[in-house]
Every structure is written in C-alpha cells, then in structure tokens.
Amino acid sequence: MDVILREDIDKLGQRGQVVKVASGYARNFLLPRKMAVAANESNKKIVEQERQAHLRRDAKVQTEAQDLAKLMAAVEVTIKQKAGENDQLFGSVNSADIAAALDKQGYTIDRKKVHLDEPIKSLGDYKVSVRLHKDVSIDIPVHVVKED
C-alpha cells in the first residue's frame, strides 16, 4: 500500500515522501496515529502544503537553536555529589541532574536533549552533548565535585 508520510519516521522515510508499506502496518499503525495518509492526488496536495509549512517552522526553530548554542558556548556545569573512597559517587549523575543544573543557570533544556552514554558514577570532568535541534548540538563541560 502506498502512503504519504506526515512526519519523519526512522527507517521508513521523511515527511512528504511517498512510501510503500504493508497494508496492515498502514491500516493498524500509521493511519490511526495520523503519521501517514493514503497516497492519492488530493492528499498529495494537502501534504505538500503541510511539508512547506513545516520546513518554514523548522528553519525558524533551527536558527533559534543556533542562537541558543552561541549563548551556551561558555556554559559550564558544576554538580556537587556525595562521594566515598576512590572518588566513587553515592548514586550517579544523570541527564535530569544536568538539565536541572542548566535550569538553575537560566537555560531551560529538556532532559531528553541531554545525551549521556551512561550515568556518571565518579568524580571528574566530563563533556556532555546537548542536542538542541536535529542539526544543532553543543558539548558542555560538566564538573562533578565532592560535596562537603
């Protein structure tokens, strides 16, 4: 079955693209969630208009993200945690902790945009990637220090 995607779907296609999928996948998953519409001439025109509007919005969001990245270029995060012997933390520092520390500095960043391969479990200095937009990311230095 041919469908027109209304949003980007990993391993399937981009917004506005016509793709061939199994009819059950389209009928039971894509169409009810309004992620795609059936491929016909009237839907193609509607989806093309949506795609153009989305491109304009996305360009605006990307420029805002680039401006925010320029502002955040000098940001450093220091997190105080209790630690035991050998500089091992009691607990760990995760993306929510880093997002909260950025929020205290005046940058409201969703914790899902802070990318850690694994939680930080020892004292030290780390580079953490913050993905502000699909094309804009910034590395922020994070210092984990021992709490007195």
Summary of the structure (lengths in Angstrom):
residues: 148
radius of gyration: 21.4
end to end distance: 63.4
largest distance: 68.1
contacts: 390
relative contact order: 0.14
helix: 39%
strand: 34%
